[in-house]
Each structure stands twice: as structure tokens, then as C-alpha cells.
């Protein structure tokens, strides 16, 4: 094993159902001295507000303005980087699903989202970041598959929370139509941010294409262990 020369941050992100949690846990088992930060399990120092265990709505974001929430989130990132020690951190659902998505839920201005993402990129630079992005061939179809696997109760919870978002309410969208349109808007936003991102990135196929080779490819990019 090659000794660590500094802290390392692996960001694992992708759309719902892409395999983020599975990959994060698998890498946590394979990489020595790794700490896995999951979106909705246990204490997560990157969360500016608590995450619910079922659909990670982060409902407390609506207690703040978009500017306030963005700053709270960036403060959490700064504290995390300042306290990082010589180990590998694996952050699941960041920087998009547990960060950018929330600002989209709040219907934040496009420039605010861009500035927020750029700030995160700058903050994490000392941690030698790597973004592993799990891409879906058809986000809508894959989300429907996830919904079928997780059951009617989970789908109803997602439908309810998307309907409560400022984004959906501002567009008078409800029910499944709100879900599919929100996911489409979120996927397009992520693609635009990725196109301008300076964080080193490995893109892998997720969803139905996720398998042992996905984990091996991620480990190979991480480097010798």
C-alpha cells in the first residue's frame, strides 16, 4: 500500500438510481482508511441541513432564502476541508444531488447555482478531488425502474416532496408530471455544470449497467491501494 501524502476526496454522484450508494460503500470497503459520507445515513458534515432517511428532501432548506442556504452549504464545505486529515473521504451524492439539486428545488437563480458550484470546486481543491459520475442512458426510464423496485410508498413520497418544491409550485406542476419534468431539468443542469467543471472526472455507466466492472474501474482510477 502506498502511504497517503495528503487527504483525498472522492465525490460520487449521478441521477437517482444510478448506483451512488452501492459504489460508495464498495469503495469504502476496498480503500484503506476510507471514510464514507452517505446522503441519508448518519452524521454527514457536508450537510447544511438534516436529510430525511427516505427521499432526502432536505425540507429544512425552505427555512432559508436561496442565498442563505447556499452560504450555509459552503460554510459546511469549508469546515470539512479545514478538518480533513490523512485519509480518503468518499462523499456520496455530492456535489450535485445533495447540493445543486437543493438549489434547483428552491428555484434558485441560474447565476447563483453557477457561482455556488464554482465555489465548491475552489474549496475542495486542497483535497485532490476526483468526481466519479454514474451516467444513465435514459434518466426517465431509469427513475421509473427505481420507483418500481422501491415500491408505491417510495414513489408517493417522491411525488409529494417534488410537488412541494418551489420549482414545481412556480410552474404549477403536480403529480408524476412534476417528477419527470424536475428530473429532466435537473439532468440538463448537471450536464451543463459538468461541461464547465474543472474537477478531474471519471464517468461510468450506472443504473442497469452498474456491476462489478464499475467498481473495478473506479478503484483503478483511484490509484494503487
Buried (B, 14 or more C-beta within 10 A) or exposed (E): EEEEEEBBBBBBBBBBBBBBBBBBBBBBEBBEEBBBBBBBEEEBBBBBBEBEEEBBBBBBBBEBEBEEBBBBBBEBBEEBBEEBEEBBBBBBBBBBBBBBBBBBBBBBEEEBBBEBBBBBBEBBEEBBBBBBBBBBEEBBEBBBBBBEEBEEEBBEBBBBBBBBBBBBEEBEBBEBBBBBBBBEEBBEBBEBBBEEBEBEBBEBBBBBBBEEEBBEBBBEBBEEE
